[in-house]
Amino acid sequence: MPRSTRLFEIIQILRAASRPVTADDLAQKLNVSVRTVYRDIASLQEMQTPIDGEAGLGYMLRKGYDLPPLNFDQEEIEALRVGLLLLSRTGDSMLQKAAERIFAKVDVLHGPADWLQVTPWGARNDDPERGCISISLLRETIRTEHKLDITYRDEKEVETQRTVRPIALSYRSTCIWLAGWCELRNGLRHFRTDRIYACTKLDEKFTGQGDMLRELWLSSYDNEESVY
């Protein structure tokens, strides 16, 4: 968890508490060490956040304190809400959970807006218990430039084993495409994630090639002949 997010979470926990919260309790909720909590509390107090208490006794946020509003106008806030709601259609379960956390923070600062709705129909959720691969794993390998070993079945149910250098994800209305350099075909290819039946992150990396491959991919993005 980024430090800025952790500081925000500490304030939220203390705001919701009816009695002092110990550093041990905060550490367990945030999955960090007690020493980290002490440092975070000290940082918040230095930033004039009205937190009372001390080590061993617990901490409380003075009544009436509120976070400053996000620096967005009303149209921007509503655009953010709709964008977060649209994540429910991607099938990317970890992004959906992240969206729920952000939504909760926006609601705390600006109140709910139940009148904004988005239909949930879209790509299937990547539920590993139903045999779906993790989209979060694909995003991770794109960031870290790790190669993937995948088992892929095309639209004719022909199964192949591929080594892929993943470079991008394209979220479509009913599915997600993984773009990457396929070493079997020696070229750029798109793979529908709902046709990837097994996926393993390899130790081998393609460090430094991601930007170049993405530039090549973007220059030929409208060519769908390479979509399986």
N, C-alpha and C positions, 0 to 999 in steps of 0.2 A: 504494500500500500504506500503510495507517495506520501511524503511528510505533510504536504499541504492538505491532503485528504484526511490524514490522521488528525491534524489539528482541528479541522472542521468537525470530525466525528467526536472528538473529546468535548467540544462545545455542545454538540447535539445531545450527548449522553448526560452531561451535567444539567442542561436545560430541562431534560425530561425527568430528572431525579428529584424525589421529594425529601431526600436526606443525603448527608455527605457520602460521596463515592470514594472508596479507597483506591490507592494506586494499584493494588493487586487486582481489584475488580476491573479497572480500566485496562490493565495489561492483558487480562484474559479476554476481554471483549475485543481488543484490538490486535491480539495475537503478537504482542511485542513484550520486551522485558520491562520490569518495573523501573529500571534505570532510565529507559527511553521515555517512559511516562513522566518521570520527574523532570527530564530535560524539556519535554514538550510543554508541561505545565509552566515551567519557568519562562519559556519562550512566549507563551500566551500572556503571562503576567507582564512581561517586558513590553508587549504590544498593547498594554492598557486594557486587556480583557479582565473584567472584574471577577476573578476567581479567588475565593476565600478558602483558607484551610492550610494544612501542612502535612508533611509526611507522617504517617502513623495515625492521623486523625481522619483524613479524608478531605475531599474538596467539594465545594458547592459554587454554583454560579449565582451571583447576586440577582435578585428578582428584578424584572424590568429590562434586563439586558437583551438586546436582539442583534442579530447580524445585520450589517449594512446590506441594502438590496443589491442584487446583481446589476452590473452596469449594462443592462439591456433595456431598450424601450419596449412598449407593449407588443408591437408587431414582432419584434425579435424573440420575445418570450414565447409568443404563440407559435412562431416558426420552430423554435426549439422543442416545444411540446409535441407538435405534429411529427417532427423528425424522429423524436424518441418513440412515439407511438408506431411509426412505420417500421421500427426495428422488430416489432412483433411479427412481421411478415417475412423476415429474412431466413428464419430457420436456424439462426446462430444463437444458441441458448445462452452462451456467456455474454454476448453483447446485449441480449434481452435483459439479463440480470443486472448488467451495468446500467442499462437504461432505466430500470426500475429504481435503482439507487439514486440516479440523477434526478428522476422525476420526484422522488420523495423530498430531495433537497430543494427543488424549485417550489414544491407545494408549501414547504415550511416558510419560505421567504415571501411567496406571492399568493398563497392560498390555492385551493384546487380549481380546476376548470373542466368539470365533467361534461360540459357541452361540446368539447372538442373530442371527436371520436374518429377512429380509423378502423375499417374492417380488418379482421385478423387473418383473412385468407391469403395464403402465399405458400412459400416453401415449407416443407415438413421440418419440424424441429430435429436437430441433430442429437437424438436420444441414443446414447451408446447401448442401452439395454435392448433397443430394437435393431441393433446392428449398424446404426449410422455412425459415420466417422465424426470426430470432433472438429468443428470449424475453427475452434480456438487453437487447436494444434496446427492447422494450416496457416493461420495468421502468425503464429509463433515462428514457424519455419521460414515464412517470408521475411520476417523481421531479422532473424538470426542467420539467414542464408544457409540453411541446412538442406541437403538433398532429401527427397522422399522416395521410399519404395512403395508403390501402390499396386493393388490388384484392381484392374479396370474392366468393366463390361460395357461395350458400346451398344448402340441402339438395336443391333442385331444379336445381342447377347453373346458376342464373341469376347472371350476373356483373355486379357494379356497382362503380363507383368511389366511394369515400367519403372525406370528411375527418372525422376523429374526434379528440375530445379524450379521451385515455386516462386513466382514473382508478383502475382496479383490475384485478388478475388473480385469477381464481378457479380453483384447481387441483382438478380433478375426477379421478375414478378412471381415466378413459380419455382425457381431453382437458383443455385449458385454455381458459377463457373470458377474453376481454378485455372489460372493461366500459368504456363510454365514451359521451360525448355525440356522437351522429351528426348532423352538420350537414345531411346529405341528408334525413333523416327528422325532424329537429328534435326529437330526444328521446333518452332513454337506451336503449342497445342493448347486447346481449351478442354477441360475435363469437367463434366457435370459431377458435382460432389455426391449426388444421390446414386451415381453409378460407380463410385469408388467403394469397393467392398472390403478392402483392407488397406491400412496406411501405417507406415513405420517411419519415424524420423531417423535418418542415418547419421552416423558420426561425421561422415564426409561433408564438407562445406563447399560452397562456391563463392567464397568471400570476394567482394569487390565487383562481382559480375551482375548483381541485381539491377543497379541503375541502368547499365548498358542494355540489358535484356528488356527492361521495362520500356526504355526509349524505343527499342526496335518493335516491341509489342504495340505500343501506343500508335506508332506510325502505320501499323497495318491492322488496327483494332477492328475496322469495319469489314475485314475479310473473314467471313464465317465458314469458309471451306475447311478450316482447321478445327471446327467444333465437332466433338463426338456426341 
